[in-house]
Amino acid sequence: QVQLVESGGGLVQAGGSLRLSCATSGRTLSNYAIGWFRQDPGKGREFVATIAQDGITTSYTDSVKGRFTISRDNAKNTAYLQMDSLKPEDTAVYYCAARLWYSPDYVYWGQGTQVTVSS
């Protein structure tokens, strides 16, 4: 089992920044790829970004490229999502999730943290 706890959400004005953290426990983080997802009420869950277990390979959805940066510190068992130049359309509950590096399925999920961007 892997437990994931997100933190760092909040209310910010458009153009501002937030840094989300995803603290993990239970298993060695280095065996897992980490993904960030978000969900706005009334919409489906949307992929935001992912980082491979080695911390080198990353991928982003087009709408956040150049504004968001995903990173991880395996020694601290923590992953991060730095969000800059935030827009009102980034408002959502943000979730981190973990999958074994060889599997496409995210099987462990956090409870989410709310990000609200005011215009």
C-alpha positions as CSV (number, residue, x, y, z in Angstrom):
1,Q,0.0,0.0,0.0
2,V,1.0,3.6,-0.7
3,Q,-0.5,6.5,1.1
4,L,-0.6,9.8,-0.6
5,V,-1.4,13.2,1.1
6,E,-1.6,16.4,-0.9
7,S,-1.0,19.8,0.5
8,G,-0.4,23.4,-0.7
9,G,-3.7,24.2,-2.3
10,G,-5.4,27.5,-1.6
11,L,-6.8,30.7,-3.1
12,V,-4.6,32.7,-5.4
13,Q,-5.2,35.6,-7.9
14,A,-4.7,35.0,-11.6
15,G,-1.1,35.2,-12.5
16,G,0.0,33.9,-9.1
17,S,1.8,30.7,-8.1
18,L,1.2,27.7,-5.8
19,R,3.3,24.7,-5.0
20,L,1.5,21.5,-4.3
21,S,3.2,18.7,-2.4
22,C,2.4,15.0,-2.4
23,A,3.8,13.2,0.6
24,T,3.9,9.4,0.3
25,S,4.4,6.7,2.8
26,G,4.1,2.9,2.9
27,R,6.4,1.9,0.1
28,T,9.6,3.2,-1.5
29,L,8.6,6.0,-3.8
30,S,11.4,5.3,-6.3
31,N,9.4,2.3,-7.5
32,Y,6.5,4.5,-8.6
33,A,5.7,7.0,-11.2
34,I,3.7,9.9,-9.9
35,G,0.9,11.8,-11.6
36,W,-1.1,14.9,-10.9
37,F,-4.7,15.1,-11.9
38,R,-7.5,17.7,-11.4
39,Q,-11.2,17.7,-11.3
40,D,-13.6,20.6,-11.5
41,P,-17.2,20.0,-10.3
42,G,-19.3,18.7,-13.2
43,K,-16.3,17.6,-15.2
44,G,-14.3,14.5,-15.4
45,R,-10.9,14.0,-13.9
46,E,-8.2,15.5,-16.1
47,F,-4.6,14.4,-16.4
48,V,-2.2,17.3,-15.6
49,A,1.4,16.0,-15.4
50,T,3.4,12.9,-14.6
51,I,7.0,12.1,-13.7
52,A,8.7,8.8,-14.0
53,Q,10.3,7.0,-11.1
54,D,13.7,8.3,-12.0
55,G,12.6,11.9,-11.9
56,I,13.8,12.6,-15.4
57,T,11.0,11.8,-17.8
58,T,8.0,14.1,-17.5
59,S,4.8,14.8,-19.4
60,Y,2.2,17.5,-19.3
61,T,-1.2,18.2,-20.7
62,D,-1.0,21.0,-23.3
63,S,-2.9,23.5,-21.2
64,V,-0.2,23.7,-18.5
65,K,2.9,23.3,-20.5
66,G,5.3,26.1,-19.7
67,R,3.4,27.1,-16.6
68,F,3.5,24.0,-14.4
69,T,6.6,21.9,-13.4
70,I,6.4,18.5,-11.8
71,S,9.3,17.2,-9.7
72,R,10.1,14.7,-7.0
73,D,12.5,14.0,-4.2
74,N,12.7,10.3,-3.7
75,A,14.8,10.8,-0.5
76,K,11.9,12.7,1.0
77,N,9.2,10.5,-0.5
78,T,7.6,13.6,-1.9
79,A,6.5,14.9,-5.3
80,Y,5.7,18.4,-6.2
81,L,3.7,20.4,-8.7
82,Q,4.9,24.0,-9.1
83,M,2.1,26.0,-10.7
84,D,3.0,29.5,-12.1
85,S,1.0,32.0,-14.1
86,L,-2.2,30.5,-12.8
87,K,-5.5,31.1,-14.6
88,P,-9.1,30.9,-13.4
89,E,-9.5,27.8,-15.5
90,D,-6.9,26.0,-13.4
91,T,-9.4,26.0,-10.5
92,A,-10.1,22.5,-9.5
93,V,-9.4,19.8,-6.8
94,Y,-5.9,18.5,-7.5
95,Y,-5.0,14.9,-6.8
96,C,-1.7,13.1,-6.9
97,A,-1.6,9.4,-7.8
98,A,1.0,6.6,-8.0
99,R,1.5,3.7,-10.3
100,L,4.2,1.1,-10.4
101,W,6.8,2.2,-13.0
102,Y,5.9,-0.7,-15.4
103,S,2.1,-0.3,-15.2
104,P,-0.2,2.2,-16.9
105,D,-2.7,2.2,-14.1
106,Y,-2.7,4.6,-11.2
107,V,-3.8,2.5,-8.2
108,Y,-3.1,4.8,-5.3
109,W,-4.7,8.2,-4.9
110,G,-4.6,11.0,-2.4
111,Q,-7.7,12.9,-1.1
112,G,-7.1,16.0,-3.1
113,T,-6.4,19.6,-2.4
114,Q,-8.5,22.6,-3.6
115,V,-6.9,25.2,-5.8
116,T,-9.0,28.3,-6.5
117,V,-7.8,31.0,-8.9
118,S,-9.7,34.2,-8.8
119,S,-9.8,36.6,-11.8
